Amino acid sequence: TRFIGYYLLDAARRFGAITVAAGGRKSRLDLTGTAAQAAHDAALRWRAWNTHIAARTLPARPWEDFLAQHHAHPATVTVAEARRRFEQQPRVLAMLAHHFDPYELSVYQAGEATYAGLHWRLALIGDALITTDGRLLTPYSDSVADRFRFLNEACAYVRSLPRRAHLCAVAIA
């Protein structure tokens, strides 16, 4: 039931019912609800971005392009210069002005389904996953494609775990 906290870690209650937990037995966690809520929230953010930013500005080059320039010519294009060039684009300036994360630009520009798909996976997995056999799964790089590959692999792993398996979320500050 929603009111019994057995097999849950750091469960938080609201009006007597358990609404949030940092982990627990897989069968007791509402992973589907968590993913659905994260996808819904992300879709709302993307629609606001599309209305206020994308409809009024031209497409911009993502941060990864400018970072690649820095890596190709570190003596002439410093990280600060690459960041300045990235942030002076009109779409990026608009994102900064409206409190959208400009470093997610490539995902925003990929469309609503891509943006929501990334965020529901992040809500379930986060930035890394430690498997039951001690392997650490992480993205190979910061590219969106590598993040999706990692998140898809991690989601498949979590899906394959038995219902009695225990999951735990850990935040590293």
Disulfide bonds with the S-S distance in Angstrom:
none
